[in-house]
Amino acid sequence: MLSFHAHLKVFVATAPCDLRASFNGLWAAAQERLGEDPKSGALFVFGNRRHNRIKLLYFDGTGVCVLAKRLERGTFHWPQSAGEPNAKLRLTPQALQLLLDGVDLKDGARRAWYESAA
């Protein structure tokens, strides 16, 4: 179980990202694609084209953490960019937790894949 403090800034890259990237590649994506400083203490979320995998990038002041989640079935859901490769969405830590728990952020309900997996 992940726990996020209430003042954490969370940025989601709305355009798909190549998730073969790890520490350095995601760090560069946060800087170049999102225009944010990864050392700011924010958490960055990147997803693949199929929306079944995400990676989180976080700098805790002493080092960089990369967390990954791959869904066995179903997809994550957040608003898509309208062809803007540098678009980002700001979430509250609570909304990020809902996203990771299978809740569609648009309608506030668990996705069908989550209901049948429980």
N, C-alpha and C positions, 0 to 999 in steps of 0.2 A: 504494500500500500504506500503510495506516495502522498506526502503532505506538503502543501504549499502555504506560505504565510500570506496574510491578507493584503500586504502591500506589494507583492511580487507583480512586476510588469510581465505580461505574456504577449508575444507577438506570433501570429500564425502567418506563414507565407502562403498566400492563397493560390499561387501558381504552383504546379508540381515541381518537385526537385529530384535530382538524381540521388537516390538514397544509397548509392555505393560510396558516397562521400562520408567521411568520418570527421574527426576533430578539425583538421585544417580546412577541409572543403566546406563544412557547415559554418565554420568561423568566417570564411570568405563570403559565403552566401548571406550571412547576417549583416556583414559590412556592406557588400556591394549591391545585393538585390534588395535588401530591406532598409539600407541606409542607417543602421543602428550600430552602436558600439557594444560588442559582446561583453566587454568588461564592465558594463553598466549595472550588472546584476539582474538583467532581464532574462527570461527564459524564452527560447525560440523554438517554434514547432514547424517542422517541415514534413510534407506528405508526398507520396508518389502519385503517379497518374491514376492508378486504380483505386486509390484511397483505402487500401487495405494495410498500409504500413505508414508509420510515422517515426520520426526521430526528434528528440528534444535535445537542445544544446543549452548548457548553463555553465557560467563561470562563477564559482563560489568564493572567489578572492584568493584561493590558493592553487586552483587548477580548473581544468575544463572537464565537465561531465557530459557524456553522450548516452542517452537512454533510447532504446528502440522498442517499438511494439508492433507485432505483426498479428493481424487478425486471422484466425483460422477460417472464418467465413464472415461475410458481411463487409461493410465499409464504414469508415469514419465520414462524418458529414459536417461541412462548414461551407459558408458562401464562397462561390468561385469568383475569380477575377474575370473581368471582361476583356481578356486578352492582354492585360497589363502584367508583364513579367515581374515587376517590382512591387506589386500590390501586397499589402499586409493588413491583417485584421488584429485589432487589440482585444484581448479577452481578459476577464477577471480570472483569478485563480480558481474560483468556484466554477466558472464556465469551462475552464480547461478540465477540471475533474469530471464534470458532466460529459464532456466530449470523450474522455478516456473511458468512461463507464458506459458508453454506448447510447448516449442521449443525443437526439437530433436537436441541435441548437436552434433551429428555425421554429419547431413546434413544441419543444419541451417534452417530448415523449421518447421513450426508449425505442430504438429501431427494431424492426421485426426480427432481424437476425439475433438480437440480444435476448428477446423474449423467448425464442425457441431454444436458445443455448443454455438457459438457466435451469 
